[in-house]
Amino acid sequence: LTLAMIILGVSSVVFFTKAVKAGEAKKFYMCAVYVNAFAAIFTYSALAGQGWTTDRYCRQLFYSRYIDGLICNSILVFLLGLIADSNTTDITSAVGANILYVLATAAASLSIPFEVRWLWFLISLLGLAGVITGLAAFKLNVQSKGGELDALYSKMSYITIGCFCVQALVWVFAQGFNSFSVSLEMTCYALVDVVGKTVVCALLFGADAALNGEGEPESEEAKEVV
């Protein structure tokens, strides 16, 4: 957790430094700044042991995980929508689905009766499906434009979807079946955070020209000439 917190914190500073001189791409890098900065703060909260004990398995539940999901995941989905240049309706729907996913997962963790717990988890999967559907809609939009932005979006969205699914899988074995210890659970979440936030946002560096609106018109003309 300490290493993850340091990586996330340093990454937020790096992204902010880039955002200052990023030009038109500043909005993308500022999203990356907040995704990593908030994640670092919430990781520190978990590291400091700020949580409470649930009745079902007498295990510690870290509320910061769910605040992290509400804020960081929503900003990340918003960032992907910006990259795809999607409309407000699609972006709002995807962010709303993420909120449902996180809140239902939190409700599942807090539920004591077995049936209620898993019903909430199934509802959370509906929210996750909504997020994936929203990202797929973003993909259709950016795919029509092609070029470097399409490649960037594909990499970022695939890793994001994978991380979201891994988070749900960790919940199943940790909060669901109590097969993972609290330490293992939080370690898994920390690894997912580094990959799903720092690594995903770091991909922005490889498409700086496209994010600034440079180069795409020339590439289209080149295709026509060929």
N, C-alpha and C positions, 0 to 999 in steps of 0.2 A: 504493500500500500504506500509506503514511504517513497519508493522508487517511482511508482505511478504518479503520485502527487507531484514529485519534482519534474518528471517528464511533461506532465500536463501544464504545470505552472510555467516552465521555461518555454514551452511551445507557444503559450499565449503571448509571451513577451516577443518571441520571434515573429509571430503573425502580426502583432501590433506594429513592430518595426517595419515590416513589409507593407502594411496597410497605409502607413504615413506617406509613402512615396509610390503607391500603387496606381494612382490615376483613376480611371474608370472602374478598375477592379477592386477599389477600396471596399465596396459593400460586401464583396465575397470574403475578403480577408478579415473584416470586422466581425462577420458572423463566426469565422474560425476562432477569433480572439475570445469571444464570449463563450463559445462551446467549450474550449479548453480551460478558460479561467474559472467558469462555474464548476466544471468537473473537478478541477484541482481543489476548490473550496469544499465541495461535498466529499471528496476523497479524504481530505483532512478531517472532516467531521466524523467520518467512519473510523479513521485512524485514532481519533481522540476518544473513541468509545461512546459516542453520543447515540444511544439507541435505547430501546426498552425491551423487556422480556415478555414474550407472548405466553399464553396459558397452555396452548395445545402441546407444544414440544419443549416448553421452557427454554427457548432459544432466543438470542438477541435479534431484534429486528431493527435495522438501521433505516430510519425515516428519510435520511439524506439520499438514499438510493432512488426513492420515488420522486423527490423534489428534483433530483438530477435528471430523471427521465422526463419529467414534465417540462423542464426548462431547456436542457441541453439537446435532447432528442428533437424537441419542437424546432429549436433554432437550426439544427442540422437538416431537418426536413425542409424548412424554409429556405436554407442555403441551396439545397438541391433544386428546389423550385425556381430559385433565381437563376441558377446556372442553365436550367432548361428553358428559361424565359416563359414559364407557364403562366396561365391567367390566375387571377386572384381566387376564383372559385375552386380550382383544382388544388391550389396551395392550401387554402383554408380547410378544405375537406381532408387533406392528408394530415395536417397539423391536428385537426379535431380528432381524427382516428387515433393518432398517437396519444392524445390526452385520454381517450377512452381506454386504450391499451394499458397505460400506466396506472390510471385510477382503479381499473378493475383488478389489476394485479395486486395493487396495494390492498384493496378490499379482500382479495383472496388470502393474502398473508395475515390479515387481521381476523379472519373468520375462524371460529373454533369448530363448529360442526363440519364433518368431513364432506357431506353433500354440498353444503353452502360454499365451502372453500373451492371445490372443483367446479361448481357452477360459475363462480366469479372468474375462475381461470379460463373457462370456455368463452365467457364474454370477453375477456382480455384478448383471446385469440381472434375474435371477430374484429377487435380494434387493430390488431397486428395485420390481419388480412386487408383491412381498409388502408393501412399505411402502405403495404406492398402494392395494392391496386393503384393508390395515388402516385407512387413512384413509377409504376408502369405507364401511367398517363403522362407523366413528365417525360418519360423515355420516348413516347410517340411524338411528342412535341419537338424535342431536341433532335430526334432521328431524322426528321424532315429537313433539318438544316445541314446535317452531316458535319464533316470536318473534325477539328480538334476538340470542340466542345462536346460532340457526341461521344468521342472516345473517353474524355474526362468524366462525363456524366456516368457512362457505363461502369467505369472502374469504381467511382465513388458510391454509386447506388448499389452495386452488387456486394461490396464490402459492408455497406450499411445494413442491407437486408440480412446478410449473414450474421452480423453482430446482434441485430434485434432478435433473430431466431435463437442464437446461442443464449441470449439473456433469458428467453422463455424456457429453454432447456435447463439452464442452471436452476431456475425457480422450481421446476418439476422435481429435481433431485434434492434441492436444499429445503425450500419451504414446503413443497408438496409431500415428498416421502421422507424427509429428514435424513437422507442418505449422506449428504455432505455436511461436514462441520461448518460452523460459522466462519472460521478462518479460511477454509477452502472455498467457501461460497464467495467471500469478499475478494479473495485472490483472483478467482475466475472473473468477477466483475471488473476488477482493476485491469486485468489483461485485455478484456473486451473494450474497456474505456480507451486504453492506449491505442488499440488497433482501430476502433470505430470512431475515434475523435481525432487523435493526433495524426495517425497515419492517413486517414481519409482526407483530412484538411491539408496535409502536406502535399497531396497530389495536385493542389492548386498551383504550386510552384512550377509544375511541368507544363502548364497551359497558360502562362502569364500573358502571352501575346493574344491568344484567343479571348481571354477574359477582358482584355482591354479593347476588344473589337478590331484587332489588327490581324491582317494576314488572310482572313477568310474570303473576302472578295477576290483576291489574287488566286487563291487555290481553286475557286469555282471557274474563273476564266481559264486557268490552266487546263482544267478538265475539258472545257469546251474546245480548246485548241487541239487537245489530243484526240 
